[in-house]
Amino acid sequence: MSDTSDAGDLKIITVDVRFFGAFRKYGEETCVMLPAGYTVGELKKQLRIDFSEPESGLLADSVMAGGNRFLSDDEVLTEDVELALLPPVCGG
């Protein structure tokens, strides 16, 4: 993972996202540089744009996990982090 950098007063963080399940079609992982203070929901929105996925697509129903827990969409990202993007799972 890269070091956190500052561009003037704007702190830039590195978010490494690992893909699982149906998201593997995009590779095993990606690295996204974001301003500190972005939320998990804003990260998911950026990934949706990068993947050219519809707003109601798989990302809308997926969750991010990090630090051995699921993250809510309103959780704020303040430092470099490694996350997992997990698609919804069905079972029976």
JOVEN-V986675 format. One record per residue. N is the residue number from 1. RES is the residue in one letter. SS is DSSP state (H for helix, E for strand, C for the rest). OMEGA is omega in radians with two decimals (NA if undefined). BURIAL is b if it has 16 or more other ideal C-beta (glycine too) atoms within 10 Angstrom, else e. Layout:
N|RES|SS|OMEGA|BURIAL  N|RES|SS|OMEGA|BURIAL
This chain:
1|M|C|-3.11|e  2|S|C|3.06|e  3|D|C|3.04|e  4|T|C|3.14|e  5|S|E|3.10|e  6|D|E|3.03|e  7|A|E|-3.01|e  8|G|C|3.09|e  9|D|C|-3.08|e  10|L|E|3.11|e  11|K|E|3.13|e  12|I|E|3.11|e  13|I|E|3.10|b  14|T|E|3.10|b  15|V|E|3.05|b  16|D|E|-3.11|b  17|V|E|3.07|b  18|R|E|-3.10|b  19|F|E|3.10|b  20|F|C|3.09|e  21|G|H|-3.08|e  22|A|H|-3.14|e  23|F|H|3.13|b  24|R|H|3.09|e  25|K|H|3.11|e  26|Y|H|-3.11|e  27|G|C|3.14|e  28|E|C|-3.12|e  29|E|E|3.04|e  30|T|E|3.10|b  31|C|E|-3.11|e  32|V|E|3.05|b  33|M|E|-3.09|e  34|L|E|2.98|b  35|P|E|3.04|e  36|A|C|-3.12|e  37|G|C|3.03|e  38|Y|C|3.08|b  39|T|E|3.06|b  40|V|H|3.10|b  41|G|H|3.11|e  42|E|H|3.06|b  43|L|H|3.12|b  44|K|H|3.10|b  45|K|H|3.11|b  46|Q|H|3.10|e  47|L|H|3.10|b  48|R|H|3.10|b  49|I|H|3.13|e  50|D|H|-3.11|e  51|F|H|-3.05|e  52|S|C|-3.12|e  53|E|C|3.12|e  54|P|C|-3.09|e  55|E|C|-3.13|e  56|S|C|-3.08|e  57|G|C|-3.05|e  58|L|H|-3.13|b  59|L|H|-3.12|b  60|A|H|-3.10|e  61|D|H|-3.10|e  62|S|C|3.08|b  63|V|E|3.02|b  64|M|E|3.08|b  65|A|E|3.10|e  66|G|E|3.13|b  67|G|C|3.11|e  68|N|C|3.09|e  69|R|E|3.04|e  70|F|E|-3.12|e  71|L|E|3.07|b  72|S|C|-3.13|e  73|D|C|-3.13|e  74|D|C|3.08|e  75|E|C|-3.08|e  76|V|E|3.10|e  77|L|C|-3.05|b  78|T|C|-3.12|e  79|E|C|3.10|e  80|D|C|-3.05|b  81|V|E|3.00|b  82|E|E|-3.12|e  83|L|E|3.04|b  84|A|E|3.07|b  85|L|E|-3.03|b  86|L|E|3.10|b  87|P|C|3.07|b  88|P|C|-3.11|e  89|V|C|3.06|e  90|C|C|3.11|e  91|G|C|-3.12|e  92|G|C|NA|e
